[in-house]
């Protein structure tokens, strides 16, 4: 049995139609308005993401309270305390550490960027590395708690929470950089002076 194919008829584009496919040049004022609107939308979206992802380390930190109070082993109390510290540091990174792209090199930066970019504090520079190392160390301790008879059966899973939480927050912070409005501003100033 033969199948019937329907053909679409070809239509020439109308001479008086507006070409929506061709970009329209924006003047300086329109560029600034568009960039301001994009920055506001990006800031709002990032704040929503921060509020949503902040629940991960804060709820995870409360799961260590029973182990911290009821356990008789010093090792369990120490790991619980370190895990809570790591999760609080993860929440601190999400909320307070500025989320910036890695800069390629110093000579490539414009004078405007060099003048407006403040030097990050040592805490903001190194807290991510320290927290990543701490959460990885706690995660490796999960192996020692897996078959330990003096510890609650699921405690080894709790030891994995800091590294999982830190990984999720790090990925979320990278995704929040999907729109870099600063690059758009640099492009407008490059062409403005030309």
ABEGO torsion letter per residue (X at the ends): XBBBBBBBBBBBBBAABBBAABBBBBBAAAAAAAAAAAAAAAAAAAAAAAAAAAAAAAAAAAAAAAAAAABABAAAAAAAAAAAAAAAAAAAAAAABBBBBBBABAAABBAAAAAABBBBBAAAAAAAAAAAAAAAAAAAAAAAAAABAABBAAAAAAAAAAAAAAAAAAAAAAAAAABBAAAAAAAAAAAAAX
